[in-house]
Amino acid sequence: MLLYHFRDWHHAALSPLRLAAEATHATLRNPFFPASHTHFGRSVAAGAELFERSTRRFGKPSFNLTSTRIMGESVRVVEEIVLKKPFCNLLHFKREGEHNNPRVLLVAPMSGHHATLLRGTVEAMLPDHDVYITDWIDAKLVPLSQGKFDLEDSIGYLIDFMRFLGRNTHVFAVCQPAPSVLCAVSLLAEMDDPAQPLSMILMGGPIDTRVAKTTVTELAERRSLEWFRNTVIHMLPFYYPGAYRLVYPGFLQLQGFVSMNVERHVGEHMNLFRNLVKGDEESAAAHRRFYDEYLSVMDIPAEFYLQTVERVFKNHDLARGTFTWRGQAVKPEAIRKTALLTVEGELDDISAPGQTRPALDLCRNLSDDMKQAHLQIGVGHYGIFNGRKWREFVLPVVRDFMLKHDNSSALPSVRSTQQS
């Protein structure tokens, strides 16, 4: 239980070395210092930067989305919090002027990274959508007096957000929250709530992990819940706002992310060193942008993490039809008014292709012309919601699906689409 303390002590102990590395880097990057123009000087500066970055704690990045282009014109964007909750803020990217575009609730994953991981997703959607996003709060910043936050609480939050935004909303879940979104929409449908969204897009989410195995699912099946509780759950030290809260620390999650592709990450840092030595600042800047985001992580409430492992990855409650929310049975078959699109990536090694599509079968009373499945060829997990193929191939499918339903026109029949 003292792992968090040891990690903080280790970070503090390295502070003098980190400051020395920063000073060395600043000196040898100064164009007025003669050694900065030599191969040796650039090598030492590159090594100092790598050391500083590898021992730094990366804070939460900003979205920094201040404008977008609509119909060829630059439009100012203002980020505003429209609803506050102890564990999540609902953000709105408000575009100046009047725009008749689909309203989208983008549900970010609460699986280690901040919602800013979806910056590219939001940026690509802004020209044609009125975008809201769930900005989950780092558990270390939430006082223990605010109580617990588990999987069922997250579903309650989503129901509140959908009711706040109203009926004419499309809900878009990326990765981990796909089961929560499906549950929330199912509960609204069972109650015939007027806040049922127009459409639901589930992207790379673990609806039924039995269909396709990954390293993540195999670990969940192989280890007992008690193992997870004793191995990855730790208490926050007294000097954090969330003191004494049990969490799954972000630094342990990051260790898990990196361990899945160690060679790739080592190679990327070796490339950074080489690019810095040869003066390729453009490539070095691209590396920094990616890893400033990737290495910025947040703590997750222990009860949320453990309940997700147990009910989604071990017991498969939603897929088996046994999921309950606060004692009420969750029935996806109740959904009749919300169109459903599933999106999967061919090379996804986190939520493998085949895990998300079962949502179409669970919503068995939803008419066929309100269902669609899309498999994107040649992309992994992050490629389905970020990058060139997301913008060029996946986003048009998502946009067309929303527009067709938003205009109350007939949707295409259930089908699988593939684009390379």
C-alpha positions in Angstrom: 0.0 0.0 0.0 3.1 2.3 0.2 3.9 2.0 -3.5 2.4 5.5 -4.1 4.7 7.0 -1.4 7.8 5.3 -2.8 7.0 6.5 -6.3 6.7 10.1 -5.0 9.9 9.8 -2.9 11.8 8.5 -5.9 10.5 11.4 -8.1 11.6 13.9 -5.4 15.0 12.2 -5.1 15.7 12.7 -8.8 14.8 16.4 -8.7 18.5 17.6 -8.5 19.5 15.4 -11.4 16.4 16.5 -13.4 17.3 20.2 -12.7 20.9 19.6 -13.8 19.7 17.9 -17.0 17.4 20.9 -17.7 20.3 23.3 -17.2 22.6 21.2 -19.4 20.0 21.1 -22.1 19.3 24.8 -22.0 23.0 25.6 -22.2 23.8 23.3 -25.1 20.8 24.4 -27.0 21.8 28.1 -26.8 23.0 29.1 -30.3 25.5 31.6 -28.7 27.3 28.7 -26.9 30.0 27.3 -29.3 29.6 23.7 -28.3 25.9 23.7 -29.3 27.0 23.6 -32.9 29.1 20.5 -32.5 28.0 16.8 -32.8 29.2 16.2 -29.2 27.2 19.2 -27.9 24.0 18.2 -29.6 24.5 14.6 -28.4 24.8 15.7 -24.7 21.8 18.1 -25.1 19.7 15.2 -26.6 20.7 12.9 -23.8 19.8 15.5 -21.2 16.4 16.1 -22.8 15.7 12.3 -22.8 16.6 12.1 -19.1 14.5 15.1 -18.2 11.5 13.8 -20.1 11.8 10.2 -18.7 11.7 11.5 -15.1 9.2 14.3 -15.5 5.5 14.1 -14.4 3.3 15.3 -17.3 0.3 17.4 -16.2 -3.1 17.3 -17.8 -2.8 18.8 -21.3 -5.3 21.4 -22.6 -7.5 20.9 -25.6 -6.2 24.2 -27.1 -9.0 24.2 -29.7 -9.7 27.8 -30.2 -11.0 27.9 -33.8 -12.4 25.7 -36.6 -13.3 26.2 -40.2 -16.9 26.1 -41.3 -17.7 26.6 -45.0 -14.2 27.9 -45.6 -14.5 30.5 -42.9 -12.5 30.6 -39.6 -14.9 30.3 -36.6 -13.9 31.0 -33.0 -14.4 28.1 -30.5 -14.8 28.6 -26.8 -14.4 25.8 -24.3 -17.0 26.0 -21.5 -18.1 23.8 -18.6 -21.8 23.4 -18.8 -22.4 20.8 -16.1 -20.2 20.0 -13.1 -20.1 16.8 -11.1 -17.6 15.6 -8.5 -15.9 13.1 -10.9 -16.6 14.7 -14.3 -17.2 18.0 -16.0 -19.3 18.2 -19.2 -17.4 20.4 -21.6 -18.9 22.2 -24.6 -16.9 23.4 -27.5 -19.1 26.4 -28.4 -18.7 27.7 -31.9 -19.5 31.4 -32.5 -22.6 32.1 -34.6 -25.6 29.9 -35.5 -24.9 26.5 -36.8 -27.6 23.8 -37.5 -25.4 20.7 -36.9 -26.0 17.5 -35.0 -25.4 17.7 -31.3 -22.9 15.1 -30.1 -22.1 13.8 -26.6 -18.6 12.4 -27.0 -18.0 10.0 -24.1 -14.2 9.8 -23.4 -12.7 6.6 -21.8 -11.8 6.7 -18.1 -9.0 4.2 -18.5 -5.9 6.2 -17.5 -5.6 9.0 -20.1 -7.3 12.3 -19.9 -10.2 13.3 -22.2 -7.6 15.4 -24.2 -6.5 12.1 -25.8 -9.6 12.7 -28.0 -8.3 16.2 -29.1 -8.0 15.0 -32.7 -11.4 13.4 -32.5 -13.0 16.7 -31.4 -11.0 18.8 -33.8 -12.1 16.7 -36.8 -15.8 16.8 -35.7 -16.0 20.5 -34.9 -16.8 21.8 -38.5 -19.9 19.7 -38.7 -21.0 18.9 -35.2 -21.9 20.7 -31.9 -19.6 18.8 -29.6 -19.8 18.1 -25.9 -17.3 15.8 -24.1 -17.1 14.0 -20.7 -14.0 15.4 -19.0 -13.3 12.8 -16.2 -11.5 14.2 -13.2 -8.4 12.7 -11.8 -9.4 10.7 -8.7 -6.4 12.0 -6.8 -8.1 15.5 -7.0 -11.5 14.4 -5.6 -11.8 14.6 -1.8 -12.9 11.4 -0.1 -15.9 13.3 1.3 -17.4 13.2 -2.3 -18.0 9.5 -1.8 -17.3 6.5 -4.1 -17.5 6.3 -7.9 -18.1 2.9 -9.5 -19.3 1.5 -12.8 -23.0 2.1 -11.9 -22.2 5.6 -10.9 -20.7 6.3 -14.3 -23.8 5.0 -16.0 -25.8 7.4 -13.8 -23.6 10.3 -14.9 -24.2 9.4 -18.5 -28.0 9.3 -18.0 -27.8 12.8 -16.4 -25.7 14.1 -19.2 -28.2 12.8 -21.8 -31.1 14.3 -20.0 -29.3 17.6 -19.7 -28.6 17.7 -23.5 -32.1 16.5 -24.4 -33.6 14.3 -27.1 -31.9 15.7 -30.2 -28.4 14.3 -29.3 -26.1 11.7 -30.7 -24.0 9.8 -28.2 -20.5 8.6 -29.2 -18.5 6.3 -27.0 -14.8 5.7 -27.6 -13.4 2.4 -26.2 -13.9 1.6 -22.5 -17.3 3.5 -21.9 -19.1 1.6 -24.7 -20.8 -0.8 -22.3 -21.7 2.0 -20.0 -23.3 4.0 -22.8 -25.2 0.9 -24.0 -26.5 0.4 -20.5 -27.5 4.1 -20.1 -29.4 4.2 -23.4 -31.0 0.8 -22.5 -32.3 2.2 -19.2 -33.6 5.4 -20.9 -35.4 3.2 -23.4 -36.9 1.0 -20.7 -38.3 4.1 -19.0 -39.3 5.5 -22.4 -37.5 8.6 -21.4 -37.7 11.6 -23.8 -33.9 12.0 -23.5 -33.2 8.8 -25.5 -30.5 9.9 -28.0 -31.1 9.9 -31.8 -28.1 7.6 -32.4 -25.4 5.7 -30.5 -22.0 5.2 -31.9 -19.9 2.5 -30.1 -16.3 2.6 -31.2 -13.7 -0.1 -30.3 -15.5 -1.0 -27.0 -15.6 -4.2 -25.0 -19.2 -5.2 -25.4 -18.4 -8.9 -25.4 -14.7 -9.7 -24.8 -15.4 -13.5 -25.2 -15.6 -13.1 -29.0 -12.0 -12.0 -29.6 -9.1 -12.4 -27.1 -6.4 -9.8 -26.4 -3.7 -9.4 -23.8 -6.0 -7.3 -21.8 -8.9 -9.8 -21.8 -6.6 -12.7 -21.1 -5.1 -11.0 -18.0 -8.6 -10.3 -16.7 -9.6 -13.9 -17.2 -6.4 -15.4 -15.8 -6.2 -13.4 -12.6 -8.7 -13.3 -9.7 -10.5 -10.2 -8.7 -8.6 -10.4 -5.4 -5.3 -10.4 -7.3 -6.3 -7.1 -8.9 -7.4 -5.7 -5.6 -4.1 -6.6 -3.9 -1.8 -5.8 -6.8 -2.9 -2.6 -8.5 -5.1 -0.8 -6.0 -3.3 1.7 -3.7 -4.2 4.4 -1.2 -3.5 8.0 -2.0 -1.0 9.7 0.4 -2.2 12.3 2.8 -0.8 15.2 0.8 -3.2 14.8 -2.2 -6.7 16.4 -2.3 -8.1 12.9 -2.6 -6.1 11.7 0.4 -6.8 8.1 1.5 -9.0 7.3 -1.5 -8.2 3.9 -3.0 -7.3 4.2 -6.7 -5.7 2.4 -9.6 -2.8 4.8 -10.1 -2.1 6.3 -13.4 1.6 5.5 -13.3 0.7 1.7 -13.1 -1.7 2.1 -16.0 1.0 3.8 -18.0 3.4 0.9 -17.2 0.8 -1.5 -18.6 0.3 0.6 -21.8 4.1 0.7 -22.4 4.6 -3.0 -21.7 2.3 -3.9 -24.5 4.6 -2.3 -27.1 8.0 -1.9 -25.3 10.1 -2.2 -28.5 8.0 0.5 -30.3 8.3 3.0 -27.4 12.1 2.4 -27.0 12.5 2.8 -30.7 10.5 6.1 -30.7 12.8 7.5 -28.0 15.9 6.3 -29.9 14.5 8.1 -32.9 14.0 11.3 -30.8 17.7 11.2 -29.8 18.9 10.8 -33.4 16.6 13.5 -34.6 17.8 15.9 -32.0 21.4 15.2 -32.8 20.9 15.8 -36.5 18.8 18.8 -35.9 15.4 17.5 -37.2 13.3 19.7 -35.0 10.1 19.0 -36.9 10.3 15.3 -36.1 11.3 15.9 -32.5 8.4 18.3 -32.1 6.0 15.6 -33.4 7.4 13.1 -30.9 7.0 15.6 -28.0 3.4 16.4 -28.9 2.5 12.7 -28.9 4.3 11.7 -25.8 3.3 14.8 -23.8 -0.3 13.4 -24.2 0.5 9.7 -23.9 2.6 10.1 -20.7 -0.1 12.3 -19.0 -2.2 9.9 -17.0 -4.8 10.1 -14.2 -5.8 7.9 -11.3 -9.1 5.9 -11.5 -11.3 5.2 -8.4 -10.7 1.6 -7.2 -14.4 0.7 -7.1 -14.9 1.8 -10.7 -11.9 -0.2 -12.0 -12.6 -3.4 -10.0 -16.3 -3.4 -10.9 -15.4 -2.9 -14.6 -12.9 -5.9 -14.4 -15.5 -8.1 -12.7 -18.7 -7.2 -14.7 -17.3 -6.5 -18.1 -14.2 -8.6 -18.5 -14.8 -11.5 -16.1 -18.5 -12.1 -15.8 -19.6 -10.6 -19.2 -22.8 -9.4 -17.5 -24.0 -7.2 -20.4 -23.3 -9.8 -23.1 -25.0 -12.5 -21.0 -28.0 -10.4 -20.2 -27.4 -10.3 -16.5 -26.3 -6.7 -16.0 -28.2 -4.7 -13.4 -28.1 -1.0 -12.5 -29.1 -0.2 -8.9 -31.2 -3.3 -8.8 -32.8 -2.7 -12.2 -32.2 -5.1 -15.1 -30.5 -3.6 -18.1 -32.3 -4.6 -21.3 -30.7 -3.5 -24.6 -33.7 -5.1 -26.3 -35.8 -2.2 -25.1 -33.9 0.1 -27.5 -36.2 1.0 -30.4 -35.7 4.7 -31.0 -31.9 5.1 -31.0 -30.0 4.1 -34.1 -26.8 2.1 -33.5 -23.4 2.2 -35.3 -20.5 0.0 -34.2 -16.9 0.8 -35.4 -14.0 -1.5 -35.1 -10.3 -1.4 -36.2 -8.8 -4.4 -38.0 -5.5 -4.2 -36.1 -7.0 -3.2 -32.7 -5.0 -5.1 -30.0 -6.9 -3.6 -27.1 -10.6 -4.0 -28.1 -10.1 -6.6 -30.8 -12.4 -6.6 -33.9 -15.5 -8.6 -33.0 -15.9 -7.3 -29.4 -18.1 -4.3 -30.2 -20.3 -5.7 -33.0 -22.3 -7.9 -30.5 -24.1 -4.7 -29.4 -26.1 -5.0 -32.7 -27.4 -8.5 -31.6 -28.2 -7.3 -28.1 -30.4 -4.6 -29.5 -32.5 -7.2 -31.1 -35.8 -5.1 -31.2 -34.1 -2.3 -33.1 -35.1 -2.4 -36.7 -32.5 -3.5 -39.2 -32.5 -0.1 -41.0 -31.3 1.5 -37.8 -28.2 -0.7 -37.4 -24.8 -0.5 -39.1 -21.4 -2.0 -38.5 -18.1 -0.6 -39.8 -14.7 -2.3 -39.8 -11.8 0.0 -40.7 -9.0 -1.8 -42.4 -5.4 -1.0 -41.5 -5.8 0.7 -38.2 -5.2 -0.2 -34.6 -7.0 1.0 -31.5 -6.0 4.7 -31.7 -6.4 4.8 -35.4 -10.1 4.5 -35.4 -10.6 7.8 -33.6 -7.4 9.7 -34.3 -5.1 10.4 -37.3 -5.5 10.4 -41.1 -7.6 7.3 -41.5 -10.0 8.5 -38.8 -10.4 11.8 -40.6 -10.6 10.3 -44.2 -12.5 7.1 -43.7 -14.1 6.6 -40.3 -15.4 10.2 -39.7 -17.4 10.3 -42.9 -19.2 7.0 -41.9 -20.0 8.5 -38.5 -21.0 11.8 -39.9 -23.3 10.3 -42.6 -24.9 8.0 -40.0 -25.7 10.9 -37.7 -27.0 13.1 -40.5 -29.3 10.4 -42.0 -30.8 9.8 -38.6 -30.8 13.5 -37.6 -32.9 14.2 -40.8 -35.3 11.4 -40.0 -34.5 9.8 -43.3 -34.2 6.1 -43.9 -30.9 4.6 -42.7 -29.0 1.9 -44.6 -29.7 -1.7 -43.8 -27.5 -3.6 -41.3 -24.2 -4.1 -43.1 -20.5 -4.3 -42.5 -18.4 -1.7 -44.3 -14.7 -1.9 -44.8 -12.3 0.8 -46.0 -8.6 0.7 -46.4 
